[in-house]
């Protein structure tokens, strides 16, 4: 943690926002959240239901909702839409077969009225693995260039190493501030 991060964490904040983490099971949502909160990431199990973490980033108190990504859990994602200021959609970029499933789920998500206009950060996770799709390849696979009704950003990252996470969260915080 750098000195700026340290002062941002101890400085009192008055602004509050909610971030909703979505994505298929095993995409790395919980690992990313643990990495962001400096928790141990060596023993992570699939989230059943949801969990909430509180973080402070860029002077904003964040309630981060980490939802289960198993097929049966995806139906319940809509319960959390109305509270979201930003949606973070996590994709396992090292599993091309599941990227296509992630695309289908993302398309269903974008059809929901309650998420219209909500900024979306896509984490192309697992960049530390050989053969992982680049952010550009994930952009094409998810057909993100056709998204016209919201601000979006894709960020290559690794939950394991932490690479790319701060940049992605900085983008999300900027969207909340705007």
C-alpha positions in Angstrom: 0.0 0.0 0.0 1.4 3.4 -1.0 1.3 6.5 1.1 -1.5 8.0 -0.9 -3.6 4.8 -0.4 -2.8 5.0 3.3 -4.1 8.6 3.6 -7.1 7.8 1.5 -8.0 5.0 3.8 -7.6 7.0 7.0 -9.2 10.2 5.7 -12.8 10.5 6.8 -15.3 9.9 4.0 -18.8 11.1 3.6 -19.7 9.6 0.3 -21.1 6.1 0.1 -21.7 3.8 -2.9 -22.5 0.2 -3.7 -20.7 -2.1 -6.2 -22.1 -5.3 -7.4 -19.7 -8.1 -8.3 -21.2 -10.5 -10.9 -19.8 -13.3 -13.0 -19.8 -17.0 -13.4 -18.6 -19.3 -10.6 -14.8 -19.7 -10.5 -14.3 -16.4 -12.4 -12.4 -15.0 -9.4 -14.9 -12.5 -7.9 -14.2 -13.5 -4.3 -10.4 -13.7 -4.9 -10.5 -10.2 -6.4 -12.4 -8.8 -3.4 -10.1 -10.5 -0.9 -7.1 -9.1 -2.8 -8.6 -5.6 -2.7 -9.2 -5.9 1.1 -5.8 -7.3 1.8 -7.3 -10.6 3.0 -5.7 -14.1 2.5 -6.5 -15.4 -1.0 -4.9 -18.8 -0.6 -8.1 -20.6 0.5 -11.1 -19.3 -1.4 -14.3 -21.3 -1.7 -17.2 -20.6 -4.0 -19.6 -18.0 -2.6 -23.0 -19.4 -1.7 -25.6 -16.6 -1.9 -23.7 -13.4 -1.3 -21.3 -11.6 1.0 -20.8 -7.9 1.6 -17.4 -6.3 2.1 -16.8 -2.7 3.1 -13.9 -0.9 1.4 -12.7 2.6 1.1 -11.4 3.7 -2.3 -10.8 7.2 -3.6 -12.5 8.7 -0.5 -15.7 6.8 -1.0 -17.1 4.1 1.3 -18.0 1.1 -0.8 -20.4 -1.7 0.0 -19.2 -4.4 -2.3 -21.7 -7.2 -2.9 -20.0 -10.4 -3.9 -22.6 -12.8 -5.4 -22.5 -16.5 -6.1 -22.0 -17.3 -9.8 -23.3 -20.8 -9.9 -26.1 -21.3 -12.4 -28.8 -21.6 -9.7 -27.6 -18.4 -8.0 -27.7 -16.2 -11.1 -31.4 -15.9 -10.9 -31.0 -14.0 -7.6 -28.6 -11.4 -9.1 -31.6 -9.2 -9.9 -32.4 -8.7 -6.2 -29.3 -6.5 -5.9 -29.6 -4.4 -9.1 -31.4 -1.4 -7.7 -28.7 -0.7 -5.1 -25.8 -0.8 -7.6 -23.9 2.3 -8.5 -21.4 0.3 -10.6 -21.4 -3.3 -11.7 -18.2 -5.2 -11.9 -18.5 -8.3 -14.2 -15.6 -10.7 -13.7 -14.6 -13.1 -16.5 -12.2 -16.0 -16.4 -10.1 -15.0 -19.4 -8.1 -18.3 -19.2 -11.2 -20.5 -20.0 -12.4 -19.6 -23.6 -15.3 -22.1 -23.3 -16.7 -20.3 -20.2 -16.1 -16.9 -21.8 -18.9 -17.8 -24.2 -21.2 -18.7 -21.3 -20.2 -15.5 -19.6 -21.3 -13.6 -22.8 -24.7 -15.2 -22.6 -25.1 -14.3 -19.0 -23.9 -10.8 -19.7 -26.4 -10.4 -22.5 -29.2 -11.5 -20.1 -28.0 -9.1 -17.5 -28.0 -6.2 -20.0 -31.6 -6.9 -20.8 -32.6 -6.1 -17.3 -34.3 -2.7 -17.0 -32.9 -2.1 -13.5 -29.3 -2.0 -14.8 -29.9 0.3 -17.7 -27.3 3.1 -17.6 -25.3 1.6 -14.7 -21.5 1.9 -15.5 -19.9 -1.5 -15.9 -16.3 -2.6 -15.3 -15.3 -5.9 -16.8 -12.3 -7.6 -15.2 -10.6 -10.0 -17.6 -9.2 -12.1 -14.8 -6.5 -14.7 -14.6 -4.0 -12.9 -16.8 -1.3 -14.7 -14.8 -2.2 -18.0 -16.5 -0.6 -19.0 -19.8 -3.0 -18.7 -22.7 -5.4 -16.2 -21.0 -7.3 -14.1 -23.5 -6.2 -10.5 -23.6 -8.6 -7.7 -22.6 -9.0 -7.0 -26.3 -9.9 -10.6 -27.1 -12.4 -10.6 -24.2 -13.9 -7.4 -25.5 -14.5 -9.0 -28.8 -15.8 -12.3 -27.3 -18.3 -10.5 -25.1 -19.2 -8.1 -27.9 -18.6 -5.1 -25.7 -18.1 -2.7 -28.5 -21.9 -2.8 -29.1 -22.6 -1.5 -25.6 -24.0 2.0 -26.2 -26.3 2.6 -23.3 -23.7 2.8 -20.5 -20.1 3.7 -19.7 -18.0 0.6 -19.6 -14.3 -0.3 -19.2 -12.4 -3.6 -19.5 -9.4 -4.2 -17.3 -7.0 -7.1 -17.6 -6.2 -8.3 -14.1 -5.0 -11.1 -11.9 -6.7 -11.8 -8.6 -3.7 -13.9 -7.7 -1.1 -11.2 -8.2 -3.3 -8.1 -7.8 -2.1 -6.7 -11.2 -4.7 -4.5 -12.8 -7.1 -4.4 -9.8 -6.3 -0.9 -8.6 -6.6 0.5 -12.1 -10.1 -1.1 -12.4 -11.3 0.1 -9.1 -10.0 3.6 -9.8 -12.1 3.6 -13.0 -15.2 2.5 -11.0 -14.6 5.2 -8.3 -14.3 7.8 -11.0 -17.7 6.7 -12.4 -19.3 7.0 -9.0 -17.8 10.5 -8.5 -19.2 11.6 -11.9 
